[in-house]
Amino acid sequence: MRKLLILISFIATTSMLSSQSDSSYLYGYWLNLDKELLTIQPNNTFVRQTATNPSTIISRGTLEVKNNELYVVRTDTGETYTLKFHVSENIFVVTKPGTDDKVWLFERLN
């Protein structure tokens, strides 16, 4: 519930960059409230791993911004899905796969 409220307030109070077709504003290192590190590279690949033990990879794959959503292809499992997201200079909010009411809240590290 707290994350949903954060998402709603975030949407209402920040300028949205998700309308851009270029995903370069997503590149970098992001840390979420679950202490997971998300790295998004300029070649649009990503790795999500535990921040406390970076050798523990949670997911990896590629992403593409399509119609203001993230199209994700997991190279570790073969899954594909589309996620809603909003990003500002230092905050990245993205829905979790299979749900519209649960989100990850990431803070930019670099």
N, C-alpha and C positions, 0 to 999 in steps of 0.2 A: 504494500500500500504506500509506503514511504517513497519507494522508487517511482511509483506512478505519479505521486504528487510532485516529485522533483521533475519528472518529464513534463507534466502539464505546466508547471511554473516556468520551466526552461523554455518551452515553446512560446509561452506568452510574453517573455521578457527579453529574449535575445534575438539578434538578427540571424536569419537562417541562411546558410550557404549551400544547402542541399539542392537547390535548383540548378547548380552548376553541373555541367556534364563531365567536367574534368574532376578527377578524384584526388588531385595533388594536395588539397587541403587536409586530407586524411593521413598523409604520410607522416611517419614518426613513431614515437613510443607513447603508449597510453596505459595508465594504471587504473583498475576498477576497484570498487569497494570490497570485492572478494579477494583482493591482493593478487590479481591476475595481470600479467603484463601482455599487452597486445602490441605487436610490432607490424606496421604496414609499410612495405617497401615501395619505391617508385615503379617497380614492375608489376604493381598491384597484387603482390603475394602478401600473405599475412601468416603470423604464428601467434597463437595465444598460449601462454605458458604460466606456470605458477611463479610469482615474483620471489618467493622464498627459496625455490629450487628450480632455476631456469632450465635445467635439463629435463624437467617434467613438462612435456608438451601436451596441451589439452586439445588443441585443434590446429590445423594448418590448411591452407588452400589459396584460392585466388578470389578477388572481388572486383566487381564492376558496378559503377553507378548507372542505373537504368531507370528512367521515369521517376527520378527522385527517390529511388530505393536502392538498397545494396543487393546485388545478385551475387550470391556466394556459392562457390564450388569448393567443397572440402576434398582436398587431395588425399587426406588420410583415410576417409571413409567412403568417398564417392557420392556423398549426399549433395544435393543442390537445394537452395531455398532463397527466398527474397525476404529482406528485413527492412523495416522502416527505420529511419535514422534522422537525427538532427545534429549539427556540429557548429560550434563556435570556435573562437581562437583557442580556447583551452579546455573545452568540454565537448564530449562526444557521447550522445545518448543513442542506443540502438536496441531494438526489440530483440528478445531472445527467440530462437527458432520455434515455430509452432504456436506462438502466443502474441497477442497484441497488448496484453496488460502486464507483462513482465519485461523489465529492461535491464541492460547493463548501463552503468554510469561510469564513464572513463574520464580521467583528467590527464591532459597532455603533460609529459615529462620533459620534453625538449622544446 
